[in-house]
Amino acid sequence: QVQLVESGGGLVQAGGSLRLSCEVFGAAIGFYHMKWFRQAPGKEREFVAAQSLSGGYAYGDSMLGRVDVSRDTAENTVYLEMNRLKPEDTAVYYCAMDAGPISNIRDAGTVGYWGQGTQVTVFS
């Protein structure tokens, strides 16, 4: 059974940083595109960032230049480093595993597995 366990969310002041972690059990992340999405109350789910299984990167417009995604295959964990956070970044952040085509790197349609989400709240 594949399980994604996120951690690292919390309350942070605007301008601060957070690093989210997503540890994967039951599958090796080296065979998947690893993605991060977020969803704020009343809004649709939004793509944040991804690292493809070949090591390439993709970023959503909303946090472009303020996030970095990385993976540690030995720890089977993917990370999302978020900097210069803004109140509008407040959302539940989800990691996801996708074995679909690279052309769908920003999409959720071919995601096979989701984490439970971790809340990030940015206050001004």
N, C-alpha and C positions, 0 to 999 in steps of 0.2 A: 504494500500500500504506500503510495506516494504522499508525502506530507511536507508542506512548506510552513515554516514557523518564523514569523516576523517578530522583530523586537527593535527597540531603540526609539520608538515614538515618545512623545511627551509634550510638555509645555515649554515654550521657548520665546524669548523676547525678540521682537522684530530686529533684524540685522544679525541674529545669531545663526548658529549652525547645529545640525543634527546629522548623525549617521545611522541609517536604518540597516538592519541586518535581516537576511532571510536564509535560514538554514534549511537545507533540503534533506529529507529522509526517504529512502526507498528508490532513489534514482540518482544517476550521476549527472551533475549539471553540465559537464563538458559536452554532452550530447544535445543540449537544448539552447535555444535563444532564451536569455533571461531578461525579463521585462519588469518594469515598474509602472503602475497606474495609480491614479488617485481619484477619489470621489468626494466632493464636498456636498453638504446637505442641500437638497433641491436641485443639484446639478448632475449632468451626465458624467459617467466615468471618462477620465482623460488620460491619455498617454503621457508619461513623464520621461522615461529613458529606457534604453535597452542595450544590452551587449549581445551580439550574435555569437553563435557557437564557434565561428571562425575568428572572433576577436574584434569585429567591427562594432561601431557605436551608432546609436541613433538617439536623438533628443527631441522632445516636444517643445513647442514654441514657448510655453508658459514659464518654463524654468531654464531655458537655454542660457548657458553661461554661468549658471549657479549650481549645477548638479554634475556629479561624476558617478558613473556606475562602474563597478569592478567585481571580480569574482576571485575566490580562492578555491581552486579545485581540490586541494588537499583537505580543506575544511568543509568542502561541499556547501559553500556559503556565498551568497551574492550580497553586495553592499550598495547602498545609495547614499552618497555624501551630498548634503544639501547646505548651501551657504547663502548668506545675505537673505535670510528668510523674511517673508512679508506676511502680513495678516491674511492676505488672499491665498496663501499657500496652505491655510488650514483645511484639512481634509483627512480622510482615512486613506492610507497608502497601502497598496497591495503589490506583492510580488507575484510573478507568474512565470510558468515554464511553457515554452512553445517549441514544438518540433516541426512547425509548418515552414513554408517557403520564406526566404529572406525578403521577398517583396512585401510580405505582410508584417514586417518588423514593428511597425507602429500600431498594428491592429490587435484587437482582442479576439477576433473571430476564430483563430486557430489555436488559441491558448488551451492547453490540455489540463493544466493544474494551476490552482490559485491558492495563495495564502489566505489567512483569516483576516488580515488587515491590521494595521497599527495606526492609532490616532496621533496626528500631529496638530498641535494647536499653537498658533503664533499670535502673540498679543503685542499691542503697540504701547 
